[in-house]
Each structure stands twice: as structure tokens, then as C-alpha cells.
Amino acid sequence: MSEAHNIKLVQDSFAAFSKGDIAALLDLLSDDVVWHGVYGGSADVPQAGERRGRAAVAEFFKLVAQNTEFARFEPQQFVATGDTVVTLGHYEGRVKTTGRSFDSDFAMVSAIKNGRIARFQEFTNSAAVNAAFAPVGAGV
């Protein structure tokens, strides 16, 4: 696939997420997708860590919806080289269980294989995310 097509695929995935259309987003993934949300996320961050396969990624998005309200979610730049697309952006969210917020730039890396997203990695200010998810009274 061309780099322009790969960028469009990733843009479509972000658009589906922004609309809350997780089924459409999952349709853009390979069956054996490897998904790694919030590198450096602590055990308190339920959506952190690696998942494999569409069903596990669906669970990731369920956990995101259950635990986080986004005030901003803005993918701002898409850069492709071959079958890799890097998305640079910014988000702000509030953790529903603690009431604490996080605010961070992000880099999200998508690897494309056979016209689908086969690998995803999220890099963010994990210290800010970890602090927002830390149990209340944990000294944050």
C-alpha cells in the first residue's frame, strides 16, 4: 500500500474512535493485531499493556470508555514511512474513578500489513497518566 493510503487508514481509525464507533475501528485491524496502550503505564492504568487480537483490543476500548473521559483528543500530524504511520497529537482526560486529570502530547505508531493495522504502540507522558489513575490517598 502507498504511504498516502496508510495515512488514510490510520486517520479513519482515529475518526472512528472520535465518533465512538469502535466496531468500525476494529474492522480496520488485522485479526492478529498486537496493541500496546500506554507504554510505561502502571498496574493502576487498566488500559496499559499489550493485547493480541481484535477481541482483546475491543476490551482495551471498553476499559478506556469505562475509566476515562476525554476533554480533548486531537491527532494533529500523521507521518508515514513505508508501512509505518506515526501520529503526533495531544489529549486531555479525566479518570472517572479518581477525578484526577492528565494532559499530554502523544505519539502513536501504527504498522500496516495487508491494508490493515497490524501493530499499535502508544507513547505518552506515562507519569501523568499513572498519577491520574493512582488510587485516591496514594500520596499523589
C-alpha positions as CSV (number, residue, x, y, z in Angstrom):
1,M,0.0,0.0,0.0
2,S,1.1,3.6,-0.5
3,E,2.0,5.9,2.3
4,A,-1.0,8.1,1.5
5,H,-3.3,5.0,1.8
6,N,-1.6,4.0,5.1
7,I,-2.1,7.5,6.5
8,K,-5.8,7.5,5.4
9,L,-6.3,4.1,7.1
10,V,-4.9,5.5,10.4
11,Q,-6.9,8.7,10.1
12,D,-10.0,6.6,9.6
13,S,-9.2,4.7,12.8
14,F,-8.9,7.9,14.8
15,A,-12.1,9.3,13.2
16,A,-14.0,6.1,14.2
17,F,-12.6,6.4,17.8
18,S,-13.6,10.1,18.0
19,K,-17.2,9.1,16.9
20,G,-17.3,6.3,19.4
21,D,-17.6,3.8,16.5
22,I,-15.4,1.1,18.0
23,A,-16.8,-1.6,15.6
24,A,-15.6,0.4,12.6
25,L,-12.2,0.9,14.2
26,L,-11.9,-2.8,14.9
27,D,-12.7,-3.6,11.3
28,L,-9.5,-1.7,10.3
29,L,-7.3,-4.0,12.4
30,S,-5.7,-7.3,11.3
31,D,-7.1,-10.4,13.0
32,D,-3.8,-10.9,14.8
33,V,-3.2,-7.3,15.7
34,V,-0.7,-6.5,18.5
35,W,-1.9,-3.5,20.5
36,H,0.2,-1.8,23.2
37,G,-1.5,1.1,25.0
38,V,0.3,3.5,27.4
39,Y,3.9,2.4,27.4
40,G,5.1,2.8,31.0
41,G,1.6,2.6,32.4
42,S,1.4,1.3,36.0
43,A,-0.8,-1.6,37.2
44,D,-3.4,1.1,38.1
45,V,-3.9,2.0,34.4
46,P,-6.3,-0.7,33.2
47,Q,-5.8,0.0,29.5
48,A,-2.0,-0.1,29.7
49,G,-0.1,-3.1,28.4
50,E,-0.1,-5.4,25.4
51,R,-3.1,-7.1,23.9
52,R,-3.3,-9.5,21.0
53,G,-6.2,-9.9,18.6
54,R,-9.3,-7.9,17.9
55,A,-11.3,-9.2,20.9
56,A,-8.5,-8.1,23.2
57,V,-8.4,-4.7,21.5
58,A,-12.2,-4.4,21.9
59,E,-11.6,-5.0,25.7
60,F,-9.0,-2.2,25.6
61,F,-11.5,0.3,24.2
62,K,-14.2,-0.9,26.7
63,L,-11.7,-0.1,29.6
64,V,-10.9,3.3,28.1
65,A,-14.6,4.1,27.9
66,Q,-15.3,2.8,31.5
67,N,-12.4,4.7,33.0
68,T,-11.6,7.9,31.1
69,E,-13.4,10.9,29.9
70,F,-11.5,12.9,27.2
71,A,-11.8,16.7,27.2
72,R,-9.6,16.8,24.2
73,F,-8.3,14.1,21.8
74,E,-6.5,15.7,18.9
75,P,-4.4,13.8,16.5
76,Q,-2.5,16.6,14.8
77,Q,0.1,15.2,12.4
78,F,0.4,12.0,10.5
79,V,3.9,11.0,9.2
80,A,4.4,7.8,7.1
81,T,7.4,5.9,6.1
82,G,6.7,2.7,4.2
83,D,4.2,0.7,6.2
84,T,4.6,2.7,9.4
85,V,2.5,5.7,10.4
86,V,3.3,7.9,13.3
87,T,0.5,10.1,14.7
88,L,1.5,13.1,16.8
89,G,-1.1,14.7,18.9
90,H,-2.4,15.9,22.2
91,Y,-5.1,14.7,24.7
92,E,-6.5,15.7,28.0
93,G,-8.6,13.3,30.1
94,R,-10.1,12.8,33.5
95,V,-10.1,9.4,35.3
96,K,-13.6,8.6,36.4
97,T,-12.6,6.7,39.5
98,T,-10.2,9.2,40.9
99,G,-11.4,12.5,39.4
100,R,-7.8,13.4,38.5
101,S,-6.9,14.7,35.1
102,F,-3.9,14.2,32.8
103,D,-2.8,16.3,29.9
104,S,-0.1,15.1,27.5
105,D,1.2,15.1,24.0
106,F,1.3,11.6,22.4
107,A,3.0,9.7,19.7
108,M,1.1,6.7,18.4
109,V,2.8,4.3,16.0
110,S,0.8,2.1,13.7
111,A,2.3,-0.6,11.5
112,I,0.3,-1.6,8.4
113,K,0.2,-5.1,6.9
114,N,-2.0,-6.2,4.0
115,G,-4.1,-3.0,4.2
116,R,-4.9,-3.3,8.0
117,I,-3.4,-2.0,11.2
118,A,-1.3,-4.9,12.5
119,R,0.5,-3.3,15.4
120,F,-0.2,-0.2,17.5
121,Q,2.0,1.4,20.2
122,E,1.1,4.5,22.3
123,F,3.8,6.7,23.8
124,T,2.6,9.5,26.2
125,N,3.6,11.1,29.5
126,S,3.0,7.9,31.4
127,A,4.0,9.6,34.7
128,A,1.0,12.0,34.3
129,V,-1.3,9.1,33.3
130,N,-0.1,7.0,36.2
131,A,-0.6,9.8,38.7
132,A,-4.2,10.4,37.4
133,F,-5.0,6.7,37.9
134,A,-3.3,6.2,41.2
135,P,-5.8,5.3,43.9
136,V,-7.1,8.1,46.0
137,G,-5.0,8.5,49.1
138,A,-1.9,7.0,47.4
139,G,0.1,10.2,48.1
140,V,-0.2,11.7,44.6
